[in-house]
Amino acid sequence: MLAPLVFVGHFVEEAPGFVAWFNAHVPRGITQDLFWTVNVVALAITIVVVAIEWLGPSAFTAAAVVAWFSLLVGANALLHVVGALTDGGYVPGLVTALVLYLPLYGWVVGRIVRDRRLAPSQVAVIAFLGALPMLVHGYLILFRQSRLF
């Protein structure tokens, strides 16, 4: 699956300006080192999730894909879009969130439903629970000048 490459593409767009953007919103900001660490760990998790899905597709691996992609791809894209609307301008990572993340997320989740690996109601619950930490984190950043972690 192309997910790790899509993530790297997003990270490359985001990296030059995201820390400054984030720190302009949250007094308890982040460092460039923390940004890199979080993204390298997220890439490693993405590779593991994709590998377990590729090696042995099952309901469990489908649920893992939906949960992880809902956090990393779906909710992250939403954070970029809402951030751009709130700020009235570009948020580092916005282009790849729109052009790569949203289509990838729709395709992956849609395929799991179309292949009947999980019921739509299961996908909805898993997607919501998977996305919840990023949704809360994004809300705190954009509207409360705080952060979840």
N, C-alpha and C positions, 0 to 999 in steps of 0.2 A: 504494500500500500504506500501511497505517496505522502501520507501524513507527516512523517518526520521531515521530509523535504519542504512541505508546506509550512511547517512550524519554523524551520530554519529561515525560509524566505520571510516570514513574518518578523522573526527576531532580527534579521538583518535590517529590515525597514525601521523597526522600532528602536533598536539599540542606540543610534546616535543622539536621540532627543528625549527618550522616554523618562529617564531619571530627572532631567530638568523639568519636564512637564509634570511629573508626579510630585516633585518637591515644591512646585509652585502651588499645588493644591493642598498639600498636607505638611503642617509644620514639623511633624516627626517624620522626616523624609527618609529616603533610602540612599544607599551608596551605589556607585557603579559596580563595585564588587558584589554586593547583594543581588543586584539585577542580573549579573552574569550567573551567579550561583543558582538562583531560582530558575533561570532559563535552561541551564545545563541539566539540572535535576529534572525539570519538566520534559526536556528532550529525552532523557534516559527513560523516564516513565512511559513516554509515548512509544519509544522503541519496544519496550517490554510488552505493553498492551497490544501493539500491532503484532508482535511476534507470537504471543500466546493465541491471538485470534487466528493468525495465519497457520500456526502449527496444529491447532485442534479446535476448530470452530464448534461452539456449543452455546447453550443458553447462557451459561456463566460468562463465557468470553464476550458474547454479544452485550450482556449487561455491563461488563467492565468497559467495553468500547463506548457504549452510550454514556455511562457515568463520566468517564475521563474526558471524552470529547465534548460533553456538555459543559464541563468546567473549563477546559483549556481552549476550546474552539468556539462553541456557541455563546457562552456567557462572556468570554473575552471579547468576541466580536461586538456583542451588545454594549459592553463597557466602552469600546472605542467609538461606536456610533453615538451613544448617549453623551459621551464626553465631548465629541465634536459639536453636537447640537447645543449642549450646555455652554461650551466655551465660545461657540460661534466661529470655530476655525478648526484647523487640522490638529489631530492628535497623532503622535508618532505611532505608526502601525495601522492607521485607518485604511489605507489603500489595500493592503494585503488582507485585512479583516473583511473587507467588502468583497474583494475579487477572489480570494483564495479560501478564507475561513468559512464564510457562509455557504458557498457552493459545496465545499467538502463536507461540512456538517450535514447539510440537507441530503447529500448523496449517501453518506454513511448511515445515517439514521433511517432514511427512506428505504435503503436496501435491506436493513435488518427487519423492518416491518414487512416489506414486499416478500422477502424470503420466509416470512412467518417464523422467524427465530424467536421473536418475542411478540406478544400481543401489543397493539397500540396503547392500551391502558398501562401495561407494564413499562413500555418505553417512556410514556409521559411521566410516570412516577419516578423512574430512574433518572430521567433527564432533569427533572426538577430538583431532585435531591443532589445529583451530581453538580448541577450549576449553582446551587444555593450558596456555597462559600464565596464564589466569585461575584455573584449578584450582591451579596451583603458587602463584600469588600469594595466593589465598584460604587455602591450607594454611599458608603462611608467616605470614600475618596471624593466623590463629586459633590455630595450634598452636606457632609458633616465635617469635612476637612480632617478626617481621621482615617484609620485603616484597621483592618481585621487582624493582621499579623505584622 
